[in-house]
Amino acid sequence: MSAGFIVVVAILAFALVTVWKGVRIIPQGEEWIVERLGKYHEILPPGLNVIVPFIDRTAYRHSLKEVPPDIPQQVCS
């Protein structure tokens, strides 16, 4: 194998990993919190989002679904 071929494969692999880490698809009913270098940066809404790979990370996934509270039974007289 030539050195040029190895370099091209390495560049393609790096590009694929960068796109893989930079594109986020957020499901409906959720919002994701993004941290940049360990500090809060933004909230990603549902849909296709792009973040800065290797610098940003999703720190928390927040569900927007309603959760009914548990109410104990009551006696009615």
N, CA, C and O atoms as a printed pandas DataFrame, in Angstrom:
     atom_number atom_name residue_name chain_id  residue_number  x_coord  y_coord  z_coord
0              1         N          MET        A               1    0.850   -1.184    0.000
1              2        CA          MET        A               1    0.000    0.000    0.000
2              3         C          MET        A               1    0.889    1.239    0.000
3              4         O          MET        A               1    1.934    1.280    0.650
4              5         N          SER        A               2    0.456    2.220   -0.729
5              6        CA          SER        A               2    1.252    3.439   -0.803
6              7         C          SER        A               2    0.896    4.360    0.360
7              8         O          SER        A               2   -0.166    4.245    0.971
8              9         N          ALA        A               3    1.800    5.258    0.639
9             10        CA          ALA        A               3    1.596    6.205    1.743
10            11         C          ALA        A               3    0.446    7.156    1.440
11            12         O          ALA        A               3   -0.268    7.566    2.355
12            13         N          GLY        A               4    0.254    7.511    0.184
13            14        CA          GLY        A               4   -0.837    8.414   -0.200
14            15         C          GLY        A               4   -2.204    7.815    0.077
15            16         O          GLY        A               4   -3.117    8.509    0.525
16            17         N          PHE        A               5   -2.342    6.518   -0.193
17            18        CA          PHE        A               5   -3.608    5.831    0.053
18            19         C          PHE        A               5   -3.930    5.818    1.541
19            20         O          PHE        A               5   -5.077    6.038    1.931
20            21         N          ILE        A               6   -2.941    5.565    2.361
21            22        CA          ILE        A               6   -3.143    5.532    3.808
22            23         C          ILE        A               6   -3.558    6.906    4.325
23            24         O          ILE        A               6   -4.413    7.009    5.204
24            25         N          VAL        A               7   -2.959    7.953    3.785
25            26        CA          VAL        A               7   -3.312    9.317    4.196
26            27         C          VAL        A               7   -4.748    9.626    3.811
27            28         O          VAL        A               7   -5.485   10.210    4.606
28            29         N          VAL        A               8   -5.160    9.247    2.609
29            30        CA          VAL        A               8   -6.535    9.502    2.159
30            31         C          VAL        A               8   -7.527    8.747    3.041
31            32         O          VAL        A               8   -8.560    9.306    3.409
32            33         N          VAL        A               9   -7.243    7.508    3.383
33            34        CA          VAL        A               9   -8.133    6.729    4.251
34            35         C          VAL        A               9   -8.205    7.358    5.637
35            36         O          VAL        A               9   -9.281    7.409    6.233
36            37         N          ALA        A              10   -7.090    7.833    6.157
37            38        CA          ALA        A              10   -7.082    8.475    7.474
38            39         C          ALA        A              10   -7.900    9.766    7.460
39            40         O          ALA        A              10   -8.634   10.041    8.410
40            41         N          ILE        A              11   -7.783   10.554    6.401
41            42        CA          ILE        A              11   -8.554   11.801    6.302
42            43         C          ILE        A              11  -10.047   11.497    6.195
43            44         O          ILE        A              11  -10.862   12.171    6.826
44            45         N          LEU        A              12  -10.409   10.490    5.405
45            46        CA          LEU        A              12  -11.822   10.116    5.302
46            47         C          LEU        A              12  -12.365    9.599    6.628
47            48         O          LEU        A              12  -13.499    9.909    6.993
48            49         N          ALA        A              13  -11.582    8.829    7.342
49            50        CA          ALA        A              13  -12.017    8.332    8.649
50            51         C          ALA        A              13  -12.216    9.483    9.633
51            52         O          ALA        A              13  -13.192    9.503   10.382
52            53         N          PHE        A              14  -11.289   10.438    9.629
53            54        CA          PHE        A              14  -11.421   11.596   10.512
54            55         C          PHE        A              14  -12.657   12.418   10.153
55            56         O          PHE        A              14  -13.358   12.898   11.043
56            57         N          ALA        A              15  -12.929   12.585    8.855
57            58        CA          ALA        A              15  -14.108   13.335    8.422
58            59         C          ALA        A              15  -15.390   12.635    8.858
59            60         O          ALA        A              15  -16.333   13.289    9.304
60            61         N          LEU        A              16  -15.433   11.320    8.734
61            62        CA          LEU        A              16  -16.621   10.580    9.160
62            63         C          LEU        A              16  -16.852   10.692   10.665
63            64         O          LEU        A              16  -17.987   10.875   11.103
64            65         N          VAL        A              17  -15.807   10.585   11.445
65            66        CA          VAL        A              17  -15.941   10.707   12.898
66            67         C          VAL        A              17  -16.381   12.119   13.274
67            68         O          VAL        A              17  -17.194   12.290   14.182
68            69         N          THR        A              18  -15.859   13.122   12.592
69            70        CA          THR        A              18  -16.235   14.509   12.877
70            71         C          THR        A              18  -17.709   14.743   12.592
71            72         O          THR        A              18  -18.399   15.368   13.398
72            73         N          VAL        A              19  -18.202   14.256   11.464
73            74        CA          VAL        A              19  -19.628   14.408   11.146
74            75         C          VAL        A              19  -20.466   13.614   12.137
75            76         O          VAL        A              19  -21.510   14.092   12.581
76            77         N          TRP        A              20  -20.030   12.414   12.492
77            78        CA          TRP        A              20  -20.765   11.572   13.437
78            79         C          TRP        A              20  -20.909   12.258   14.793
79            80         O          TRP        A              20  -21.968   12.175   15.415
80            81         N          LYS        A              21  -19.868   12.928   15.255
81            82        CA          LYS        A              21  -19.908   13.592   16.558
82            83         C          LYS        A              21  -20.539   14.974   16.502
83            84         O          LYS        A              21  -20.910   15.512   17.545
84            85         N          GLY        A              22  -20.673   15.570   15.316
85            86        CA          GLY        A              22  -21.166   16.931   15.198
86            87         C          GLY        A              22  -22.632   17.073   14.877
87            88         O          GLY        A              22  -23.190   18.157   15.050
88            89         N          VAL        A              23  -23.280   16.021   14.414
89            90        CA          VAL        A              23  -24.690   16.094   14.034
90            91         C          VAL        A              23  -25.514   15.359   15.079
91            92         O          VAL        A              23  -25.220   14.215   15.427
92            93         N          ARG        A              24  -26.544   16.026   15.574
93            94        CA          ARG        A              24  -27.433   15.425   16.570
94            95         C          ARG        A              24  -28.873   15.519   16.072
95            96         O          ARG        A              24  -29.306   16.568   15.593
96            97         N          ILE        A              25  -29.610   14.417   16.188
97            98        CA          ILE        A              25  -31.033   14.398   15.863
98            99         C          ILE        A              25  -31.780   14.231   17.180
99           100         O          ILE        A              25  -31.731   13.173   17.808
100          101         N          ILE        A              26  -32.472   15.291   17.588
101          102        CA          ILE        A              26  -33.180   15.310   18.865
102          103         C          ILE        A              26  -34.615   14.848   18.622
103          104         O          ILE        A              26  -35.301   15.418   17.773
104          105         N          PRO        A              27  -35.090   13.821   19.350
105          106        CA          PRO        A              27  -36.460   13.358   19.159
106          107         C          PRO        A              27  -37.487   14.369   19.673
107          108         O          PRO        A              27  -37.204   15.200   20.535
108          109         N          GLN        A              28  -38.688   14.261   19.106
109          110        CA          GLN        A              28  -39.772   15.128   19.544
110          111         C          GLN        A              28  -40.094   14.829   20.996
111          112         O          GLN        A              28  -40.111   13.668   21.405
112          113         N          GLY        A              29  -40.348   15.869   21.775
113          114        CA          GLY        A              29  -40.669   15.702   23.185
114          115         C          GLY        A              29  -39.450   15.733   24.085
115          116         O          GLY        A              29  -39.555   15.451   25.279
116          117         N          GLU        A              30  -38.282   16.077   23.523
117          118        CA          GLU        A              30  -37.057   16.175   24.318
118          119         C          GLU        A              30  -36.290   17.431   23.936
119          120         O          GLU        A              30  -36.428   17.955   22.830
120          121         N          GLU        A              31  -35.492   17.896   24.865
121          122        CA          GLU        A              31  -34.504   18.957   24.619
122          123         C          GLU        A              31  -33.202   18.489   25.246
123          124         O          GLU        A              31  -33.210   17.883   26.317
124          125         N          TRP        A              32  -32.096   18.764   24.594
125          126        CA          TRP        A              32  -30.797   18.351   25.101
126          127         C          TRP        A              32  -29.991   19.568   25.494
127          128         O          TRP        A              32  -29.968   20.568   24.776
128          129         N          ILE        A              33  -29.333   19.484   26.631
129          130        CA          ILE        A              33  -28.472   20.548   27.131
130          131         C          ILE        A              33  -27.060   20.321   26.592
131          132         O          ILE        A              33  -26.525   19.216   26.682
132          133         N          VAL        A              34  -26.459   21.377   26.031
133          134        CA          VAL        A              34  -25.111   21.280   25.464
134          135         C          VAL        A              34  -24.140   22.043   26.352
135          136         O          VAL        A              34  -24.394   23.179   26.751
136          137         N          GLU        A              35  -23.030   21.396   26.647
137          138        CA          GLU        A              35  -21.941   22.050   27.372
138          139         C          GLU        A              35  -20.782   22.262   26.414
139          140         O          GLU        A              35  -20.440   21.382   25.624
140          141         N          ARG        A              36  -20.188   23.434   26.494
141          142        CA          ARG        A              36  -18.987   23.725   25.715
142          143         C          ARG        A              36  -17.835   23.864   26.688
143          144         O          ARG        A              36  -17.796   24.784   27.505
144          145         N          LEU        A              37  -16.900   22.934   26.587
145          146        CA          LEU        A              37  -15.735   22.890   27.475
146          147         C          LEU        A              37  -16.153   22.866   28.948
147          148         O          LEU        A              37  -15.497   23.470   29.797
148          149         N          GLY        A              38  -17.256   22.158   29.243
149          150        CA          GLY        A              38  -17.692   21.955   30.615
150          151         C          GLY        A              38  -18.656   22.982   31.165
151          152         O          GLY        A              38  -19.122   22.837   32.295
152          153         N          LYS        A              39  -18.976   24.032   30.391
153          154        CA          LYS        A              39  -19.928   25.048   30.851
154          155         C          LYS        A              39  -21.170   25.028   29.971
155          156         O          LYS        A              39  -21.103   24.674   28.794
156          157         N          TYR        A              40  -22.316   25.417   30.559
157          158        CA          TYR        A              40  -23.565   25.471   29.801
158          159         C          TYR        A              40  -23.389   26.365   28.583
159          160         O          TYR        A              40  -22.827   27.456   28.669
160          161         N          HIS        A              41  -23.886   25.877   27.435
161          162        CA          HIS        A              41  -23.794   26.678   26.207
162          163         C          HIS        A              41  -25.170   26.962   25.619
163          164         O          HIS        A              41  -25.498   28.121   25.366
164          165         N          GLU        A              42  -25.988   25.920   25.393
165          166        CA          GLU        A              42  -27.297   26.129   24.784
166          167         C          GLU        A              42  -28.189   24.914   25.004
167          168         O          GLU        A              42  -27.757   23.885   25.523
168          169         N          ILE        A              43  -29.463   25.064   24.589
169          170        CA          ILE        A              43  -30.430   23.975   24.603
170          171         C          ILE        A              43  -30.756   23.647   23.155
171          172         O          ILE        A              43  -31.096   24.533   22.371
172          173         N          LEU        A              44  -30.651   22.374   22.804
173          174        CA          LEU        A              44  -30.968   21.953   21.447
174          175         C          LEU        A              44  -32.446   21.582   21.371
175          176         O          LEU        A              44  -32.901   20.718   22.121
176          177         N          PRO        A              45  -33.204   22.222   20.476
177          178        CA          PRO        A              45  -34.615   21.868   20.317
178          179         C          PRO        A              45  -34.763   20.585   19.491
179          180         O          PRO        A              45  -33.789   20.121   18.898
180          181         N          PRO        A              46  -35.969   20.009   19.446
181          182        CA          PRO        A              46  -36.175   18.804   18.637
182          183         C          PRO        A              46  -35.863   19.051   17.161
183          184         O          PRO        A              46  -36.111   20.135   16.635
184          185         N          GLY        A              47  -35.321   18.038   16.510
185          186        CA          GLY        A              47  -34.984   18.133   15.094
186          187         C          GLY        A              47  -33.496   17.922   14.868
187          188         O          GLY        A              47  -32.786   17.422   15.741
188          189         N          LEU        A              48  -33.031   18.311   13.679
189          190        CA          LEU        A              48  -31.634   18.161   13.300
190          191         C          LEU        A              48  -30.833   19.348   13.815
191          192         O          LEU        A              48  -31.186   20.497   13.548
192          193         N          ASN        A              49  -29.767   19.085   14.544
193          194        CA          ASN        A              49  -28.922   20.129   15.116
194          195         C          ASN        A              49  -27.461   19.812   14.839
195          196         O          ASN        A              49  -27.082   18.649   14.703
196          197         N          VAL        A              50  -26.649   20.851   14.759
197          198        CA          VAL        A              50  -25.216   20.690   14.544
198          199         C          VAL        A              50  -24.490   21.329   15.723
199          200         O          VAL        A              50  -24.776   22.465   16.101
200          201         N          ILE        A              51  -23.542   20.580   16.301
201          202        CA          ILE        A              51  -22.708   21.109   17.378
202          203         C          ILE        A              51  -21.253   21.042   16.942
203          204         O          ILE        A              51  -20.926   20.380   15.958
204          205         N          VAL        A              52  -20.392   21.717   17.662
205          206        CA          VAL        A              52  -18.963   21.697   17.359
206          207         C          VAL        A              52  -18.379   20.403   17.910
207          208         O          VAL        A              52  -18.351   20.208   19.125
208          209         N          PRO        A              53  -17.912   19.512   17.031
209          210        CA          PRO        A              53  -17.400   18.236   17.527
210          211         C          PRO        A              53  -16.113   18.405   18.324
211          212         O          PRO        A              53  -15.316   19.307   18.065
212          213         N          PHE        A              54  -15.926   17.524   19.293
213          214        CA          PHE        A              54  -14.749   17.460   20.162
214          215         C          PHE        A              54  -14.679   18.623   21.155
215          216         O          PHE        A              54  -13.822   18.603   22.039
216          217         N          ILE        A              55  -15.540   19.627   21.047
217          218        CA          ILE        A              55  -15.561   20.749   22.000
218          219         C          ILE        A              55  -16.883   20.744   22.773
219          220         O          ILE        A              55  -16.893   20.903   23.993
220          221         N          ASP        A              56  -18.001   20.561   22.054
221          222        CA          ASP        A              56  -19.322   20.501   22.681
222          223         C          ASP        A              56  -19.666   19.061   23.010
223          224         O          ASP        A              56  -19.206   18.120   22.363
224          225         N          ARG        A              57  -20.498   18.919   24.046
225          226        CA          ARG        A              57  -21.031   17.598   24.371
226          227         C          ARG        A              57  -22.429   17.766   24.942
227          228         O          ARG        A              57  -22.742   18.784   25.558
228          229         N          THR        A              58  -23.269   16.752   24.729
229          230        CA          THR        A              58  -24.604   16.787   25.301
230          231         C          THR        A              58  -24.504   16.280   26.732
231          232         O          THR        A              58  -24.126   15.133   26.974
232          233         N          ALA        A              59  -24.845   17.141   27.668
233          234        CA          ALA        A              59  -24.668   16.825   29.077
234          235         C          ALA        A              59  -25.919   16.211   29.695
235          236         O          ALA        A              59  -25.821   15.417   30.630
236          237         N          TYR        A              60  -27.107   16.576   29.176
237          238        CA          TYR        A              60  -28.342   16.134   29.817
238          239         C          TYR        A              60  -29.445   16.083   28.771
239          240         O          TYR        A              60  -29.517   16.943   27.893
240          241         N          ARG        A              61  -30.291   15.089   28.865
241          242        CA          ARG        A              61  -31.441   14.958   27.977
242          243         C          ARG        A              61  -32.700   15.189   28.800
243          244         O          ARG        A              61  -33.026   14.398   29.685
244          245         N          HIS        A              62  -33.410   16.280   28.503
245          246        CA          HIS        A              62  -34.591   16.677   29.281
246          247         C          HIS        A              62  -35.855   16.272   28.533
247          248         O          HIS        A              62  -36.039   16.631   27.370
248          249         N          SER        A              63  -36.721   15.526   29.205
249          250        CA          SER        A              63  -37.987   15.109   28.611
250          251         C          SER        A              63  -39.034   16.191   28.850
251          252         O          SER        A              63  -39.166   16.699   29.964
252          253         N          LEU        A              64  -39.777   16.542   27.804
253          254        CA          LEU        A              64  -40.824   17.552   27.907
254          255         C          LEU        A              64  -42.206   16.932   28.099
255          256         O          LEU        A              64  -43.211   17.642   28.076
256          257         N          LYS        A              65  -42.261   15.631   28.284
257          258        CA          LYS        A              65  -43.538   14.949   28.455
258          259         C          LYS        A              65  -44.114   15.253   29.828
259          260         O          LYS        A              65  -43.383   15.433   30.802
260          261         N          GLU        A              66  -45.437   15.307   29.886
261          262        CA          GLU        A              66  -46.107   15.554   31.160
262          263         C          GLU        A              66  -46.098   14.281   31.990
263          264         O          GLU        A              66  -46.389   13.196   31.486
264          265         N          VAL        A              67  -45.764   14.421   33.254
265          266        CA          VAL        A              67  -45.748   13.288   34.171
266          267         C          VAL        A              67  -46.797   13.553   35.253
267          268         O          VAL        A              67  -46.642   14.478   36.050
268          269         N          PRO        A              68  -47.867   12.745   35.286
269          270        CA          PRO        A              68  -48.898   12.990   36.296
270          271         C          PRO        A              68  -48.389   12.603   37.681
271          272         O          PRO        A              68  -47.710   11.589   37.838
272          273         N          PRO        A              69  -48.721   13.414   38.681
273          274        CA          PRO        A              69  -48.275   13.081   40.046
274          275         C          PRO        A              69  -49.124   11.940   40.625
275          276         O          PRO        A              69  -50.292   11.776   40.269
276          277         N          ASP        A              70  -48.526   11.178   41.502
277          278        CA          ASP        A              70  -49.257   10.118   42.197
278          279         C          ASP        A              70  -50.038   10.744   43.351
279          280         O          ASP        A              70  -49.456   11.364   44.241
280          281         N          ILE        A              71  -51.349   10.578   43.329
281          282        CA          ILE        A              71  -52.220   11.136   44.372
282          283         C          ILE        A              71  -52.817    9.957   45.131
283          284         O          ILE        A              71  -53.432    9.080   44.524
284          285         N          PRO        A              72  -52.643    9.925   46.446
285          286        CA          PRO        A              72  -53.201    8.803   47.214
286          287         C          PRO        A              72  -54.740    8.830   47.175
287          288         O          PRO        A              72  -55.364    9.872   46.972
288          289         N          GLN        A              73  -55.319    7.640   47.378
289          290        CA          GLN        A              73  -56.778    7.566   47.398
290          291         C          GLN        A              73  -57.347    8.396   48.533
291          292         O          GLN        A              73  -56.758    8.505   49.608
292          293         N          GLN        A              74  -58.516    8.981   48.265
293          294        CA          GLN        A              74  -59.170    9.820   49.261
294          295         C          GLN        A              74  -60.573    9.283   49.528
295          296         O          GLN        A              74  -61.237    8.759   48.634
296          297         N          VAL        A              75  -60.996    9.422   50.747
297          298        CA          VAL        A              75  -62.326    8.978   51.131
298          299         C          VAL        A              75  -63.271   10.171   51.027
299          300         O          VAL        A              75  -63.010   11.246   51.567
300          301         N          CYS        A              76  -64.350    9.953   50.333
301          302        CA          CYS        A              76  -65.323   11.024   50.145
302          303         C          CYS        A              76  -66.581   10.656   50.926
303          304         O          CYS        A              76  -67.120    9.564   50.741
304          305         N          SER        A              77  -67.062   11.555   51.802
305          306        CA          SER        A              77  -68.247   11.216   52.580
306          307         C          SER        A              77  -69.388   12.156   52.340
307          308         O          SER        A              77  -70.456   11.993   52.929
